[in-house]
């Protein structure tokens, strides 16, 4: 890559201020920054599933993890929300601010190639059954040539799940993990995750317990619950992949991207000094 970039992930939960984030993305680009945007779409997806009277069941694995199943019908509906609604809303919003944004899902130009997860073992009332219809995958590669070309031409890539497997099957992939994979592959200098929460809180019910900075993502896992655990896992992946700093912050504060990057808001994650040195030595 000829120049580093900033990856901004816009969460898909209810209460996320998408327009607020787009204002900052536009300002960053005007300042000469190369920005890649990744969007989720959980709230929009749930609303569309409900509109079609489709339930997405939660199941437990033998290890106790809770998984929301994604079959072919569910994924088709979710794609309508992720790609057709949220992604294009961001593209239009950035366009209104004078930017040339290009919306992509993982299948477009094979931007995100994933390995499908094996059949899912489910704990069904004490009995173990196998679900072979679950469509989920782990990102294996990012088309950096495509994204780099778009950035070089002055476009803002806006990406979202699903990803595609080598044999052409669409699979669900966690948007935080997608963003971490892109940040790592592009050698981003910063990775910002913006959602409807202020950052990592020691007490989820008390905003005054915000963790401002940590070089121990693993240790912070004990403080995280729900979606925050996914964000910390994505932060860990990006840091171990060579991204210098990861920020988790709110989309609803004034100038959300800028105040995250200047550490005025949210939580900043870095590697411990020794691990940081080892990571840089291996790159």
C-alpha positions in Angstrom: 0.0 0.0 0.0 1.3 3.4 -0.9 -0.2 5.1 2.2 -1.8 3.9 5.4 -5.4 4.3 6.1 -8.0 4.6 8.8 -10.7 1.9 9.1 -14.0 3.1 10.6 -16.5 0.5 11.6 -20.1 1.8 12.1 -22.1 -0.5 14.4 -25.5 -1.8 13.3 -27.3 -1.7 16.7 -30.2 0.6 17.4 -29.2 4.1 18.5 -26.1 4.3 16.3 -25.8 7.8 14.7 -24.7 6.9 11.2 -25.0 10.5 9.9 -22.8 11.8 12.7 -20.0 9.4 11.7 -20.4 10.2 8.0 -19.7 13.9 8.8 -16.3 12.9 10.3 -15.5 10.5 7.5 -16.1 13.3 5.0 -13.9 15.7 7.1 -11.1 13.1 7.3 -11.1 12.6 3.5 -11.0 16.4 2.9 -8.0 16.4 5.2 -6.3 13.9 2.9 -6.9 10.8 4.9 -7.6 7.4 3.2 -10.6 6.0 4.9 -12.3 2.6 4.7 -15.8 2.2 6.2 -17.3 -1.1 7.4 -20.9 -1.3 8.4 -22.9 -3.7 10.5 -26.7 -3.9 10.3 -28.0 -6.0 13.2 -31.0 -3.7 14.0 -32.0 -3.3 10.4 -31.7 -7.1 9.9 -33.8 -7.9 12.9 -36.5 -5.5 11.7 -36.6 -7.0 8.3 -36.7 -10.6 9.6 -39.6 -9.6 11.8 -41.4 -8.0 8.8 -41.1 -11.3 7.0 -42.2 -13.2 10.1 -38.9 -15.1 10.1 -37.4 -16.2 13.4 -33.6 -16.6 13.9 -33.2 -19.1 16.7 -30.5 -18.9 19.3 -28.9 -22.2 20.2 -26.2 -23.4 22.7 -23.1 -25.3 21.7 -21.8 -28.1 24.0 -19.2 -25.6 25.3 -22.0 -23.2 26.4 -21.6 -20.6 23.7 -24.8 -19.0 22.3 -25.0 -18.9 18.5 -27.7 -17.3 16.4 -28.4 -19.6 13.4 -28.1 -18.3 9.9 -29.6 -20.5 7.1 -30.0 -19.6 3.5 -33.4 -17.9 3.8 -32.2 -15.9 6.9 -29.0 -14.8 5.1 -31.0 -13.7 2.1 -33.1 -11.4 4.3 -30.2 -10.1 6.3 -28.3 -9.3 3.0 -31.2 -7.0 2.1 -30.7 -5.1 5.3 -26.9 -5.1 5.4 -26.2 -4.5 1.7 -29.4 -3.0 0.4 -30.3 -0.7 3.3 -27.5 0.2 5.6 -24.6 0.0 3.2 -26.3 2.1 0.5 -27.5 4.6 3.1 -23.9 5.2 4.0 -22.9 5.5 0.4 -25.6 8.0 -0.2 -24.8 9.9 3.0 -21.1 10.2 2.0 -22.2 11.2 -1.5 -24.3 14.1 -0.1 -21.1 15.3 1.6 -19.2 15.4 -1.6 -17.4 12.1 -1.5 -17.3 9.2 -4.0 -18.2 6.2 -2.0 -18.3 2.6 -3.4 -20.5 0.1 -1.5 -19.3 -3.5 -1.5 -20.2 -6.7 0.2 -17.7 -9.6 0.5 -18.9 -11.2 -2.8 -18.2 -8.0 -4.9 -14.8 -8.5 -6.5 -14.3 -11.3 -3.9 -13.5 -8.5 -1.5 -13.8 -10.8 1.5 -13.1 -14.5 1.2 -14.0 -16.7 4.1 -13.7 -20.3 5.2 -17.0 -21.8 6.1 -17.3 -23.1 9.6 -17.8 -26.8 10.0 -21.3 -28.2 10.8 -22.5 -26.8 14.1 -22.8 -29.0 17.2 -25.9 -28.0 19.2 -26.9 -28.9 22.7 -30.6 -29.7 22.2 -32.1 -30.4 25.7 -29.1 -32.5 26.7 -28.8 -34.3 23.4 -26.2 -33.3 20.8 -27.4 -32.7 17.2 -25.6 -31.4 14.1 -26.8 -28.4 12.1 -25.4 -28.5 8.6 -27.4 -25.5 7.3 -25.7 -22.9 9.4 -23.9 -20.4 7.1 -21.1 -18.7 8.9 -17.5 -18.2 8.2 -14.1 -16.8 9.2 -12.4 -14.2 7.0 -9.4 -15.8 5.3 -8.3 -13.0 2.9 -9.1 -9.5 1.9 -8.8 -8.2 -1.7 -6.3 -5.5 -0.9 -5.6 -4.9 -4.6 -9.2 -3.9 -5.1 -9.5 -1.8 -2.0 -6.1 -0.2 -2.6 -7.1 0.7 -6.2 -10.3 2.3 -5.0 -8.4 4.3 -2.4 -5.8 5.4 -4.9 -8.5 6.7 -7.1 -10.0 8.8 -4.3 -13.0 6.6 -3.5 -14.2 5.6 0.0 -14.8 1.8 0.1 -17.8 0.9 2.2 -17.9 -2.8 3.0 -20.2 -5.2 4.8 -20.9 -8.9 5.2 -21.6 -11.4 3.9 -18.3 -12.9 2.8 -17.8 -15.5 0.1 -16.0 -18.9 0.2 -13.6 -20.1 -2.3 -16.3 -22.3 -3.9 -18.8 -19.4 -4.1 -21.0 -19.9 -1.1 -22.1 -16.7 0.8 -21.6 -16.9 4.5 -22.3 -14.7 7.5 -19.3 -13.1 9.0 -19.1 -10.9 12.1 -18.8 -7.2 11.0 -16.3 -6.4 13.7 -14.1 -9.3 12.6 -14.5 -8.1 9.0 -13.3 -4.7 9.9 -10.4 -6.1 11.9 -9.4 -8.3 8.9 -9.5 -5.3 6.6 -7.5 -3.1 9.0 -4.8 -5.8 9.3 -4.7 -6.5 5.6 -4.4 -2.8 4.6 -1.9 -2.0 7.3 -4.2 0.6 8.8 -2.7 3.1 11.2 -5.9 3.3 13.2 -9.0 1.1 13.6 -12.1 2.8 15.1 -15.2 0.9 16.2 -18.2 3.2 16.8 -21.5 1.9 18.3 -24.2 2.9 20.8 -22.1 2.6 23.9 -19.3 4.9 25.2 -16.6 2.3 25.2 -15.5 -0.4 27.6 -17.1 0.1 31.1 -16.0 -1.6 34.3 -19.6 -1.4 35.3 -21.9 -1.6 32.3 -24.5 0.5 34.1 -22.2 3.3 35.0 -20.7 5.5 32.3 -18.3 7.0 34.8 -16.4 3.6 34.9 -15.2 4.0 31.4 -11.8 2.4 30.8 -9.8 5.1 28.9 -6.8 3.1 27.8 -5.6 -0.5 28.1 -2.7 -2.5 26.8 -4.3 -5.7 28.0 -7.2 -6.6 25.8 -7.2 -10.2 27.1 -7.5 -9.0 30.7 -10.3 -6.6 29.7 -12.4 -9.6 28.5 -13.6 -10.2 32.1 -15.2 -6.7 32.0 -17.0 -7.2 28.7 -20.4 -8.7 28.1 -22.6 -9.2 25.0 -21.4 -7.5 21.8 -18.5 -5.8 23.6 -16.8 -9.2 23.8 -16.9 -9.4 20.0 -15.4 -5.9 19.8 -12.5 -6.8 22.1 -11.9 -9.9 20.2 -11.7 -7.9 17.0 -9.4 -5.4 18.7 -7.1 -8.2 19.7 -7.0 -9.6 16.2 -6.2 -6.2 14.7 -3.5 -5.4 17.3 -1.9 -8.8 16.8 -2.0 -8.2 13.1 0.1 -5.1 13.4 -2.5 -2.3 13.7 -0.9 0.2 16.2 -4.1 1.3 18.0 -7.8 0.3 18.2 -10.5 2.6 19.5 -14.0 1.6 20.8 -16.3 4.6 21.3 -19.7 6.1 20.9 -21.2 7.2 17.5 -23.4 9.7 19.3 -20.8 12.2 20.7 -19.8 15.3 18.9 -17.2 14.5 16.2 -17.1 10.8 17.1 -14.2 9.7 15.0 -12.0 12.6 15.9 -12.6 12.5 19.7 -11.9 8.7 19.6 -8.6 9.2 17.8 -7.5 12.0 20.2 -8.6 9.9 23.2 -11.1 12.4 24.4 -13.8 9.8 24.2 -14.0 6.0 24.3 -11.4 3.3 25.0 -8.0 3.0 23.3 -6.4 -0.4 23.1 -2.8 -1.1 22.3 -0.4 -4.0 22.8 1.9 -4.2 25.8 5.4 -2.7 25.0 7.1 -6.1 24.8 4.4 -7.7 22.7 4.3 -4.5 20.5 8.0 -4.8 19.9 7.7 -8.5 19.0 4.9 -7.8 16.6 6.7 -5.1 14.8 9.9 -7.3 14.6 7.8 -9.9 12.8 6.5 -7.5 10.1 
